[in-house]
Amino acid sequence: MKMQDLTGKVAVITGASSGIGQAAARLLAEEGVHVVLVARRLDLLSALAGELGDAATVVQTDVTDGAQVAALFDMVRDRFGGLDLLFNNAGLGISAPFAASTPDQWKTMVDVNLYGVFHCTHAAIPLMRGRPGAMISSVSSVGGRYGVENWSVYSATKYAVVGFHDALRKELGPDGIRVSVIEPGAVWTEFGHNVSAALNERREKLNALGAQDVAQALVYAFAQPANVLVQEILMRPVLQLAP
């Protein structure tokens, strides 16, 4: 089976300032994709863009702000004429037993993990119609399939991402737009707040995934022929036998 040539494709990557988003930007740029780097931390985006050169465009954006997201995708339409890949990678987890968590923490996670995905996906869809092989891919989590203690609200948002994508796949399939979700297990990223030393020790013991491992899964799914959908990738370290 011949994979797609990704040269000249256009991708929007949220959460591109670090971790999985940063790794995805590097791999996609190596494949000839022009990457639109999206996050709040302009200094980190600019440093990455300096590394990638003409293959990258920086747009500082808070994905929880609908107006900022609309401006981002207006720019993509005006400059590139359309979009081939949306990678909804921006995410946030706050570790705490639910009984000790607060409504402000719940809202923060829902705003980033759900409304961020909703805002970006809604704005991206019109730019993807008529683009062969166009794909929306979002990062869920093993916690979006198996609830994880002390990550109850985070797990709930990631379950919602999976459900949203399963419905969206059915809505957009007739337009030829592919909808895929990636569910990593233990990964070395900085996404979590209140992450304990015990969690980092567990990552060490599990030989946790690197950001590039997850980025490679994204590129694999995107590079499939336009009629092929890799609907779901659940990936974890070999040693992670339970959620």
C-alpha positions, 0 to 999 in steps of 0.5 A: 500500500502506497502512503500519501505524499504529505509534501505541501499539506497544511497542518494546525497543531495545538499545544505545539509549544512542548511535548507531543505537539512539538514532536509532531511539528518536527516530524510533519515538517520533515515530511514536507508539511507546513505546520501552523504552530499554536499555543499560548507560550509565544517564546517557545513557539518562536524557538521551534519556528526558528528551528523549522524555518519556512516550514512553520508559521506561529499563531499565539492562540488560547484555544479556550477563546472562541474569538482567538480560534476564529482569527487563527482559522481565518488566517489559515484560510486566507494564507493557505486556502484550506487545511489538511490536518488539525491536530487537537493536542492541547490538553490539561490534567490536574491530579487530585482525588475528586473529593478534594478537587474544586469546581475551578479545576473542573472548569479549567480541564473542561475548557481546555480539553473539550471546548478547545477541541470543539472550537478548533474542530468547528472552525477547521471543518469548512477548510477541509472539505474538498481536500483529499485525505484531510484529517482531524486527529485529537489526543485522548488518553488511556484514561479516556477508556479506563478511568484512572484514580486521582484523574477522575475529571480529566478521565471524564473529559477524555472519555468525552473526546472519544465519544465526540470523535466517534460521532464526528466520524459518522458526520464527516465521513461522507465529506471524505474527512477522516476523524481519528483519535490517539489514546496514549498511556504513560507519556513523558510530557509536562501536561499535568498539574499536581503531578506527584513524585510517585507518578514520575517514579511510575513513569520511570518504572514503566519506561514511559512513552516519549512524545515522539512515539505519539507523534509517529502514530499521528504521522502514520495515521495521516499518511495513509491513503485518503480512503483509509481511516485509522480510527483509533490508536490506543498505545501504551508502554509495554510494561503498562499492564493496567491503566 
